[in-house]
Every structure is written in C-alpha cells, then in structure tokens.
Amino acid sequence: MHGPTEPDSGELHIAIVGGGASGTLTAVQLLRHAGAQDLPVHITLIDRHGRHGLGQAYSTRDGAHLLNAMAGQMSALPDDPEHLLRWASTADPAPSAQPAGGGRPAPGAVSATTFLRRQDYGRYLRELLAEAERQAPPGARLTCVSDDVIALRRTAADAGRAVRLRLAGTRATAGAGSAPPDLDADFVVLATGSAPARLPFEVPASERIIADPWLPGALDAALTRDGSGSGIGSGSGLPVVIAGTGLTMIDLAMSVSAARPAAVVHAISRHGLLPRTHPGLFPSDRQLWLPVISRTTGPVRLGDLMWQVRSTMASSPAGWHGVMDSLRPYVPGLWRRMPEQDKRLFLRHVARYWEVHRHLMPPATAARITTLRASGQLAVHRGHVVRVTAARSGGLRVLVSGGADTIELEAGWLINGTGATGNIRSAASPLLRDLFASGQARPDPLGLGLDATSGGAVLDAAGRPSDAIFTLGPPLRGLWYETTAIPEIREQAASLARRITSASRLTRHPGSAA
C-alpha cells in the first residue's frame, strides 16, 4: 500500500484510527465510493500495532480460535452476502473450515454453516482491502501507518484541513519511509474497536500478570512449551488463573491447555456462566412477533421486554436460539427506546445472561471445553477475587470468595480474560483521555462508549455533533448496544462512507477539481 504520507491539496484526506475490522471495512467502503464518484481521496489507515486488516480480533495465531458466527453470516460487504463464501472457495491456500457439528477441519470445505478460523477471516479482510485498493481509480489512494494516535485538535478555519492528528512518535508508513509526527485530515474516523477491560481487583506489580492478553507477544512467555525461562511455574505445572468466563476466557483456556497440558486453568467470574453452544443452524426466515416490536414509538420497559422474550422462548418450536436470532435486528431500536434507568438495570442484572445466549461458542469449541472440564484441566468458579499476592515460589497466590466458600489458588500466571471494558472512562487509551479532557468528545450516558449521533458523528462535551470526527462499531455500544459484530459494522461502514464522500470538502482546497 503505497503513496506519500501527506495528501495533495486537491485530495480529500480521511484518517482512520484503528486498523481492525471497523477501520478496514470503512477504508474499503471509502475506496469503493470514491471510485464510483471519481473523487480524489487519500485514506490513511492507522493501527498502533501494525495489524492492518486484523486488529485484535483476527490477529490470533492459534488455529483453534474460531469465529463464533457461521461463514454465511460473515460477508464483509452488506450488498454481497455471498462474498466470503466465494472468497473461501477460491482462496489460496484454502481456509480451514470447521463443520457446524464439529470434527476435523477440512481445508476448502466451506459452506454457509461452517465456522472459519479467525486467522483465516483476518486474511480475508486483508485481501479485501488490497483488492479494493487495486480496483480504485488513480485518484483514490491508501496509506497504512503503524503508530498510536494520542490526540486530535481542530485546526484554524483557514488551515485547509479540519483536524490535526498527533501521533506518538516514530512510525512506519507503508511505501513512504519516515514521516512527521502530525497528520492533517478533513475527516477522522475513530475505528478503535473495544477497549480492553482492566482487572476488576487490585494486583501487585508482577510479570506473571497479563493485563491485556491480545497485545502482540503478551502470551508468549505464558505459553512456553518447554518449561524453561519464564514459562508457567518454570515447568512446575502451576495452575493458570483467568479472570472472566466469556469468549475471551474460552480462547485463552484452549491456548493454555494446548501449550501446557499439565497446567490446570481456573476461570473465575461473578456469575460463573459460560457462553451457550451455537446449534450450527442458519437463521430461518421466520419473523418474530412481540408486542414491544409491533410499535416503533413510545418507551420500551425492561420488565415488559423480558416477560415477552421469556414467554416466546418457552413457547417457540425454534427454541431460544431462533428467538435470539430473530430478535437481534430489533435490538438497536429497542435499546434506544428504553429509559436510561431500565438500561442501567439491564446492565446490572440481565446483561451477562443476554451475552451468554447471544455470543455463542462454535460446536467444536464447546466440545473442546467440555473435554477440558471433564478431564479437570479447566475449572470454572463462581465468585470474585479478593486478593492477589506474590508467592515465595515466584508465582502468585489468588484468594477467591464464592460466597460461603473461600479458596486460595497458587498460580503461575494470572490472565485478564474479562473482555471489553464496560466503562470507557477507565480505558487506558491516551487518545480517549485527551478527547474527554479537551471536550471534543464525551462518554455516552452509560459510559459504554462515545456519545454520538445515529450517523456516528461524535458529540462534544456540550452535546454538539462534530462535522469532522466520526466513529462506528464498538464505541457506539451505548447508542445501539448491538454494534460489535460484522453484520452491524459492515452496514455502519457503508453508511459512513456514503456520508463522508457526499460531504466532500474539496472546495476548500486550492487546485481542487470540484
């Protein structure tokens, strides 16, 4: 991906902060729309770790990590639902497909109901981005930058570009060599994905505690196979404690057990609930009817919604999964109509039960987890961590309270598997801290993400929508709740690209062809 770092004066310059699925799909859609309009545009895709096209979700190197949705639902293009399936049938080398019923992955045998490896889906996104760049006209260009954006500043009215991006320092620019620490852009898209959660308890300073397991290389020492050096318990087979029992824990437990068969994994969460197993069935065309979705105005009360969903699940031949699939398209609208106090009740008392029925384990993954639990390699605890201290052995001691029972675990490693943060105010991102401190953005009322309009325009501290700073995907969780999966992100990316290209600022730049 080549091109100068700084755009020509006649180009529309769009900076995308975040190179994962949200950022990649936005770049793809911008290239497509710019090509259709013959619009000179320069897109800079910035990823702090250089994982352009992969992000956190699809950068895993563990082949046991599968998508938790079937291939037929995961096309990256909203106007081409068969795109992923066609890619999988022609990709070289062919991806390994996990059949819905489990069993050994079969290279190239991908159908609508199979589960791809996440690393193969990452390759799909990268190839989609490369293809969009190849098909773009000469005036539409893409540059990939590996660096961390730490601040945004609005520029003066006569500065030409609307926003200046401050980067952390030395950065790698594909095809362009070194570059200055600032970038100027007409539009900025915050495609930052889900911010990792902090551990929900105090911990001592220790190299045995992994706060963010998806940082590049974060798990390398914990997964050392030969037991030498800094491996788990230096070969002693000490247990591994994982905070959380959701899909993040599932992936971590499989990786640990594969690399360290002798080490027991202890997973701890307040509810002790594991994700339900995906039935491996493609969603039917059956329409869900509930009184709350038969009208589109007026408030939706949590109690009414819960009662109606439970009653429908109990009486539905399709069972809970069919009801959840049918309900999913209505969730954003229902969420927006729910009073804030009901949303807070949902987050406090219902959200975990929703998540385990909504974000499911692929059948093969569920079979592996069942085997690990049956063999004693994985133990799930309902409770909370009271105290973590350093042990004389060099490991850790983790005190867990489960109500009436308290246990102490000696661990070689403590890994944060709690997934995405539920409070964006506590996120470690320097960019988010700067945006809040400068008043250019504010958290949504629930603190789940950024406050924004329905079109993704970021709201400043006074509630005014920006005309230059936008967001999509997980940062809009407070607005839509269901906004973290590919089906939602691909629609948002296409809509945002249309909005940005139609609001071109080319007339502001000398030499513009507009």
N, C-alpha and C positions, 0 to 999 in steps of 0.2 A: 504494500500500500504506500504509494509514493506521492510526493508533492511537497512544495515548500511549506514551512511551518506557518508563516504569516500569509493570509489570503490577499489576493489582489483587491484593489479598491472597488472594482466593479462587481465583486462577488458578494453574495450573501454568505456570511460566516456563521455557522452554528456549532457551538461547542457542546458536546455531550459528556457529562461527568458520570462515568461508570461504564465499564465495558462488558457487563454481563448480558443476560437475555434482554432486559429492558432497553439498555443502551444500544445493543446490536440491532434489535428489531426497529428501533427508532431510526438508526442510521440507514438500514435497508429501505425503509419506507421513504425517508427523505431523498435518497438517491433515485428511487422509482418516481416519486412525484416531481422532483426537479427535472428528470429526464422527460417526463410527459409534458412539462411546461416549457422545456428548453430554457431552464432557469440556471444561470451561472451560480454555483453554490460550492462552498468549501466546508466540509464537515470534519471537525476534529473530535475523534473518539478517544477519551482519556480514561485510562484504567491504572489505578495505583500500583497493581502488581504485574501489569503487562499481560493479563489474561483476557485479552480482547476476544469476544465471542464466547468465552467460557464463564467468566465471573466465578463466583464462589460455588454455585450450584453444580456446574458441569466441568469443573477443573479436577475432579477426583480422578485418581489413577487406579482406583480399586474397581476391578471388573464386576464385583459382586454388588456394587451400588447401582440400583436400577431406578428408572423413572417410576413414580407411583401413579402414573396415568398411562393408558394404553396408547399405542402409536397412532391409532386412528383419531385420537383427540388432540394430537400434539403438533399438527402442522403449524409452522411459524407464520403462515400467510393467511389472513382471515378470508380472503377471496379465493383460496385454493386449498380446500380441506384435504385433498389427496397428496399434497406436495411432499410431505415427509415420507409417505409410503412409496412414492415414485423414487425419491432420493435413495431410500433404503434398498430398493430393488436394483439400482444401478451403481451404488457407491462402490469404490474400490479402495481398500478391501471392504467387503460387505460387513455391515454391523452384525453383532451377535444378538439375536432376538431370544428373549426368554418367553416361552409359551405361557399363556394365561394359567394353565393348570400345573405349572412347574416343570421340572425335568431339566435335562441338559440343554444349554443354549445352542441353537442351530444357526451357524453363520448364514446370513442372507434370507432366512425363512421368516420374513417379517410380514405380518398381516395386521389388520386393524385391531386385533385383540391381544397382540403381544406387547411385552414390556422391554423396551430398549435399555441397554446400559447407558448410564448418564454420560459417560465419556464419549459414547457414540453420538449422543444428542448434541454434545458440545461441538463435535466435529461437523455435524450437520449445520449448526449455527455459523460456524466459521466459514464453511464452504458457501453458505447462503450469502454471507456478507461479501465474500470475494467475488461471487457471481454477480451480485448487484453492482459492485464497482466495475467489473468488466463490461457490463451492459450499459452503464451510464454514459451519456454523451461526454465529449471532451470538456465541457464546461462544468461538469459535476465531479468533484474530487473528494477523496477521503484520505485523511492522515491519522495514523494511530500514535498516540503518545502514552508513554509509561511514566506516570508521576502522580502525585497526590495534589488535588486542588484544595487549598487551605482557606481561601477567601474569595468573595466576589465583591466588586464595587461598581456602582453605576458611574458612568463617565459623564463629563460635561456635555451639554446639548450640542456643542459644535465639534465634539471629538470624533465624529464619524461613526463609531461603534457604540453600542448601548452599554455593554458590560465588559469590565476588565476582570480576568481570572488570574489570581495569584497562585502560582504553583510552589511546591515545597522546595525545589532546588533542581539539581542535575536531573535531567530526564532524557529518555531515549525516544527519538522520533523516527518512525519507520521511513527510511529513504531520505531523511533530511539532515542527519547529523545533529550537532548541538543546537540549542535554541535559548532565547532569553527566558527569564522567569515569569513573564507575563504573557497572556493571550488576550486579545480583544475580540469580542464577538457581538453579533447583532442579537442572537438568541442563545440562551443557555438552557439545556435540558438536564435536570437532576435525575439521573437514572441510577441512583445509588443503591437500589435494592434494599434488602432487610439488614438493619444494623444488628450485629450480634449482641445478645444479652450479656450483661455482667453476671458473675456468680452471685446468687441471692444470699450470700453469707460471707462473713469475714474470713480471710485466709492469710496465712503468713507468706512472706516472700520466699518462694521456692521454685526451683527449676522443674520440680515434679508436678507443678500445677499448670495446666494448659488452659488458658482463659479463652482462646479462640482457636479451636482445632482446625479450622479451614484456612488459616494463614499458610502460605507456602512453606513447607518444611516443618510445620508445627508438631506433627505427629511422628516425625522420622525417628526421634530417639525412643519414643514410647513403643514403636513397632519394630525395634531392632530385633532381628530373629535369633542371633547367636548368643544373646545374653551378655555380651561384652560391653565395656564402656558404660554408657548411660542408659542401658536398657532397663526394663522393668525389674527393679529389685536386683540388678546385676545378676540375673539368671536364677534368682531365688523363687520365681513364680509368685511373687506377692500379688494380691488382687489389684484390680483397676477399678476405681470408683468413678462413675459417670453421674453427674447431676443432670436430671431430666429423664423422661421415659418416652419421648416422642420420636419422630422420624430421625432426628439428628442422633439420638442415642442408638437407634436401630443400626444406622450405618457405622457408628463408632464401634459398637459391640461386635459387629461382624468383622470389621477390620482387625480389632484387637484379638479376637478368638482365632482368626486365621493366622496371624503372626505369632501369637503366644498361646498355643493350645493349653498350656498348663496353668494359665492365669485365669482366675475367676473374675468375672465382671459383675460389679454390684451397681445397679441402676436405681436411683433414688428420686422420687418426686412426691409432691404433696398428696396427689390422688393415687399414684401407683398405677395409672392406666396406660396401656399400650394401644397404639393405633389398631383399628379393626383391619381385617383382611379384605382386600379387594376381591370381589367374586369373579372377576375376569369376564364380566358381561358388558357388551357395548350398550350404551344408553338406548332405551327404546324411545319411540315417538309418542309414548303415552303422555298426555297432558295432565299435569297436576292441578286439582282444583281445591283451593282453600278459601274460606270466606275472606281472609285478610288480603288475598291477592286478586279477589274478584273486583275490588275497587282500587283506584290509583290515587286517591286523595284521602286526607284525614290521617290521624296518628295511628300507628300500629303499636299496641301494647304487648309487652313481652309475655305476660300471662296468657293472653288470648292466642298468640302465635304458638307458644309451647303446647298448649292444650290441643290445638288443631293439628299440629305436626304429630304429636304422640298418638292422637286418635287415628290419623291417617296411616301411620306406620302399623298400628295394631290391626287395621282392617284391610291393608293393601296386600294383594297377592304378590306384588313385586318385592315386598319386604322393605326394610329400612333403606337399602342401597338405592332402590328405584325411587323412593320418595326423596332422598337426599339429592340424587341427580336431577330430578325434576324441579326441585326447589331452588337449586343453585342459580339459575338465571334471574330469579326474583330477589335474591338476597340484597344486592346493592340498593334497589328501590325500597325494600322493606326496612333496611338499615337506616336510610335517610329519613324515613317517616317515623322512626322510633324516637320517643322522647329521650333526652340525654340521661335522665335518671334510670330509665329502663336499659339503656345501653350499658351503663355502669353496673347494673345488676347482672346483665348478661355476662360481662367480662369477669365479674367476681364469682358467679355461681354456675354459669352454664357453658362458658367458652371452652373449657377443657373437654367437656362431653361432646360439644359440637366438633372440635378438632379431631378427636379420635374416630369419629364417624365420617368426617369429610376428607381428611388427608390419610389415605389408607396405605397399608403395606401390600406390595405385589405378592401374589401367592407364593412364589419361590422364596421371597424374603421371609414371609411368615413361616414357611416350613423350616427354614434355617433357624429362625428364632425359637421355634418350638423345640427343635433338636437341642439347641444350646441350653434352654431351660431344663429340659428333661435330663440332660447329662450333668447338670449342676454347674455348667460353665457360665451361665447367666442367672443372676438372682435379682428379682425386682422387689424393691422395698417401698412401702407407702409410709412416708414420714418426711422429716426435714433435717438438714444438717445443723447440729447445734454448735459444733466446734471442730476446727481443723488445727492440728498442731504437728510440729516436726517430730519424727520418731528417731530414736537412737540408731536404728538400723540404716538411717539415711532416707527412709521413706516418709510416710505421713500416717497420722492417726486421725480417723474421721469418726466423730461421735454422731450417731443418728438417733433421733427420737421418733418413735412411731406411735405416740400417744402413751399408752400404759407401758410399752416396751422401749428400752433403750439398748442399742448395740454399739460396740466400738469396732471399727474395721481398721486393720493395718493395711495400707495401700502403697503400692509402688508409684502410682500416678493418680491424680485427680483431674478429670477432664470435664470441661464445661460443655454439656450437651443440651442446654436449655433452649437452643434455637434462637429465634429472633427476639429482640427486646420488645417488651410491652410498654416501654416508656422512652420515647425518643429524647426526652430531656436528659436522660442519663447516658446517651450514646457517646462513645469516645471520639467521634468524628470531629476533627478541627474545623471542617467546613460548616457543619451544622452548628457548632458552638458559635462560630463567627456570624452566621446568618441570624441566629437568635439575638446575639449581643448587639449587632448593628441594626436590628429592627427590620431587616429585609425579608424575614420570614418569621413565622411563629408556629408552635406546635398546634395541632388540632385540639379541640376542647378535651378530648380523651387522652391526649398525649401519645397516641398510637403512631402518628406520623406528622407530616406537614399539613398545615391548613391551606386549602386551595379551592379554586372554583371547580365546578363539574368538568370544565375543559382542561384542568390541570394547571391553570395559572396560579402561581404561588402568591399567597396573601401576606402582606407585610404586617408589622406589629399593630397597625391601625386598622387592619382588615381590608386594605386596598389591594386589588389584584394587579400583579406585575404584567407589563406588556412585553417583557423580555425574558423572564425566568419562569420555567415550567417544570413540571415533574409528572411522573407516571409510575405505575406499578406499586410495589410495597409502600412507598411513602404516602400513598393515598388510602391507606388502610382505615384511617379514621373516617374518611369520607364514604367509602364503599364497603369496607370490611373484607369482602371477597375481591382481592386485587393482586394476589401474589402468584397466580398460576398463568401458564402460557395462554389459555383461551382469553383471559381478561387482558393480559399485557399486549397481545398482538392487536387487539381491537383499539386499545388506547394509543399504541404506537402509530397505527394508520391514521387515526383521528388527529393526533397531534401533528403529524407530518403535513396533513392537509391544511391545518390551521396555520402552521408556520410558513409554509410556502405561499399560501394565499395572502399572508400579511407581510410580504417581502419588503424590506427596507432599501431596496436597490436605488430608489430615487434619492436617497440621502447621500450616495457616494458619487463623487466625480468620476466620469468615464463610464457610468452605468449605461447599459444598453436599454434600460427601461424607459 
